[in-house]
Amino acid sequence: MKKCWFFGDSFTRGDNCHKGDPYYELTYKEGCKRWTTIVSEKLNYKEINTAAGGMSNMAIITQIITNMSKMKKDDYAIITNTLPHRTLAFKDNGDFINIINDIISKRENNIKTYIFNWKGNKNNNHELEG
């Protein structure tokens, strides 16, 4: 089956729109779907969503490059960008981390930096620690 690949941050992943998420449990109505699912179904393609919350633009590009060899000629790739203050850094072991600088807090002289460790698993699902 043809695939529709999605790359992006929490908006593309559909944070809080998955069974078990508090927002989902409070607001779900029968038939509601994430936008990525709606697009995939309209195209009659299998949805492959590689997005994760907190992803920087460089991490999104890295995801695209990592998955390019799995994409076929007639597949679609839908890419959403994220906030520019998210950055990507590499650890000594080669793993990468996304760093989210909270620019609103910086304006208030209360600097916050959030570091998320990104880990992909064999099913191409991603987990964030932070």
N, C-alpha and C positions, 0 to 999 in steps of 0.2 A: 504494500500500500504506500502511496505517496505520503510524504510527511510535511508538516508545517512546523518549522523550528522557530522558537521564540527565545530571544536573548534580551535581558534587561535586569531591572532591579525589582523591588517589592511590588510596584505597580503591575509589572508584567507577570510576576509570579502569582499575584492575586492574594497578597497577604491578608489574612483575616477572612478569606473567602473559601476556606477549606473546612470540611467537616471536622468538628472538634475545636475550631477557633472560636473564641468567645463572640466575636461580631457575627460570625456565620450562624452560630446557635441562636442568637437573639433575633436575627433579621431574615433568615432564609425563608423563602416562599417556594413552594413546589414549582419547578421549571426554571428557577433562577440559575444562571450559568456565568462563569467568568468570561471576560471578553475574548480571551485566547481560545476558549472552548467554542464560543459562538463562531469565530472566524474559521477555525479548523472544520467545524461541522458544515458551514456554508460552502467551503471548498471541497468537502468530502475527503479531507486529508487526516492523517493521524497526528494528534497534537504531541509535540515534543517540547516541553517547557524547561529550559535550562536556567531560567532566571532565579535570583535569590535576593532577599532583602539586604540592603547595604552595599550592593555592588557598585564599584566605581566604573567610569567609562572605560578605563584601561582593562579592568577585570572583565567587562562585557566583551571587549575586543578579544581578550585572551580566550574567553569561552567560544567565541566564533571560530577562532583559529584552531582551537583544540578539537572542535567538532566538524570542521570542514571536510575531513576525509570520510566522514559518515554520511554526508549529504549527497544525494543523487541529483541527476540532471533536472528532473521535474519537481523537486522539493522547493518549498518556499522558505525563506529566512526573513523573519520580521524582527526588527531590532528597535528597541526603545533606548533612548539615552537617559542619563540620570543627572543629578546635581553636580556642578563642576567642583565643589569643595570636597568631594570624595576622591581619595587617592589610593593608589596601589603601591604596596611595598613588598619586598621579598625577604624572607627569613634566610638564615645561613644554610638551612637544609634544602632550599629551593622552593619551599611552599610559599604561597603568597598570601598576604593579608590585605583587607580593605580597611582603610583608615577614614573615618568620618569626622571631619572637623566641624563642630557645631558653631557656625558663624553667628547665630543669633546670640548665643551665650557669650561669645567673644566681645560683642558690642557692649555687654553688660559687665565686662571685666571678670567674668566667671568662665574661664576657658575650659571647655570640655572636649576631649578627643575620645572617640569610641573606636576600638580596634576589633574587627571581626575576623576570625580565622575561617577561611573558606575551605571546605573539603568536599570534593566530588566523590560519589561512590559509584559502583559498577552499573547502577541503573540510571546514571546521569542525574540523580537527585542531589541536591546540595543542602548542607547543613551549615549553620552559622553558630559560632561560639563567641561569646563576648560579654 
